[in-house]
Amino acid sequence: MAQRRQTQQHDHPGGSGAILGVRLMRYSGVQGATLVIANLIQLVSVMVVAAYLGPAEMGRFALLLFLAGLVTQLLSLLVKPGTIRRVFGGGDDEDDDEDEESVVSASPPRTLGTGLAWAVVLGVIGTALVVLFRRPIADGLLGDPQDADLVLWAGVLAGVWLVFKIADITLWLERRPGAFVVADTARPVLGLAALTALLAGGAGIEGAIIGTAIGTAVAAIVAIVLLRGSYEPSFDPAEVKQIVLRGGHRAPIVLSFWLVQNADVFILSRFISDTELGVYALASRLGFVVSFLPQGFRMAMRPLRKSAAFQAVRDEYGRATVQGQLLGYFTLLCIFAVLIMILGGEVLVDAAPAAYAGAAGLIPFTAAAFVMPSVYRTVNQNVNLSHKRTLFILGCLGAAASFVVITVVLAPEIGAYAAPVAMLFGFGVPSLLMFARNQRGASPIDYPYRAVALALAIAAAIAGLFQLLELGSLLELGIASLVLVVFLGVLVPLRVIPERHWRPLIHIARSLRSGSAADFRARRGLRALEPGEREQLRIAVIRGLPEARLRADDGAHGGELIGALRRVGERGGIAVGGPTPYDGEISVFLFEDASRAVRDQSMRRLLAKGAESNDLRALEDLVAELARVPDDGWEGRRSSERGRRLPGAERRRVAARRRDMRRAKG
């Protein structure tokens, strides 16, 4: 039966879209910053290896990383997709607007513990197999069985990399951006420190691969420590079986994407010299750096699609509008990302040793190529097609097959350029076909054709004119930076950014500092409660409560907390509705002392029962606002009554309490 949707009232531009926009900008900023830092450090690592070993050894190092990545990817098929599906209730590349409740574990923390343990077991098995067959692998990959020790360390890297990948993505899906930044940047930072020390000591290429393995192992430990409280240590064979089964259908998707994004080095190594391969490796790393913008956007949307905020936006504006605007802004981001590298790539190559000068011509192609996987995934997420999963998988398989064939056919003719050309074709064709089929079908999305076409034309004109410049590197870098700012600036008067979006976007930008689009006066709101009510609500917001307590007396206690929360919101300026029959269940979603995955399960049950997504979103935002209120605010003091700065011991106690709160609430 169709359910009536209430119209949420807002006192700010953009409605629930602005609220989602603040979260998207915050999450994109975290993802983008993390990807920038990680990729820049990886780039420095590449430069360090290049400086110590030269292009030929750089090519061999890239092959070892390919081996480690291949083993990690094959092992991850048996643990990563199934664990994510069992814990969080959905994948990433399919139509994850709809969750599949039947695949979600009854105890996500226990499933996560089993998934981490299973990853460790698989890592040990994978490493052991690589070590056992290290001589024939070295002969086939590097052309010399005497390089068996290098292969051994690549196997060790694969084992620890698997554990890191599971823990790292879990932190992100739990919507813990701070913890994610720590874990995700730890790997490249520690790896760079270790490999630099070993290379400086004369360890050669073996030192480079050992240093990378050390950094990854320590980062995996850091990520698991940061996850404490989200998993229960366990190893349940029955759950392992479910993890393997639930992830099985993802194999063609995961392997296809990995093959296109990582097998370029291996395929090209069969046709070009180690020196040429080293030059390509540098160009591909530089090209990959620009993918942080579209990748950050896509990854930011991954957990947000599971949130009440996203459900509220879709209910308010409609699926076609939301999908069209998301895909339109994503396309603009891709255009800007590629333009960055076209303008700045040659300057970066000038900073590398002279032997890498040939990378300059490759960079525009690698930059465009490495945004294509994100393009295909995002198109898939925002179209409405019957049998979409089947079409998506067929597109993945077609992209992988065409990539291999085109690279093999063109590599003898055009060398390293074959790989990015093949990647552009492999993902570009299925992206266009899927989009065109959707727009000609029964449920087209509201895509901003004119805006995207105009932005693309402007970017192409800028790129073409910039190639005519023959100036010094520093001067070109300054001009490139200025031109990029101008490009963004002209998007507004030319209405590439629609006028109706201007005020909401300005509001979103102003709201980034506070993390909320709402103008909430927390102290005023809390004064609507009696001291005893404030203390009960404070405990629920900061520490969380057991589910049994919230459901006590048929949910009466939880309902009282939600009633108090609504009064705080109304008095403080956040538009929240009146009491509903679901308030007891809502208290479990908001206040249960449990992991994010468990609370998301509660949200899905509420929406299925008919709870309003806008109501859940408003209350969730309100809890997040109250979580930042200082102690004197909970005591009912006005802003003018704030005391002096607390003594050191008291400040540390408050800081520790807030850290515990953030860890519990994600």
Helices and strands as residue ranges (DSSP letters): H 15-76, H 80-88, G 101-103, H 108-132, H 134-142, G 145-147, H 148-173, H 177-200, H 204-226, H 237-248, H 251-262, H 264-269, H 274-289, H 292-304, H 308-317, H 319-350, G 354-356, H 359-381, H 388-414, G 415-417, H 418-439, H 449-466, H 473-490, G 499-501, H 502-511, H 522-526, H 531-542, H 547-550, H 552-572, H 583-591, H 596-609, H 613-626, H 631-634, G 639-641, H 648-665
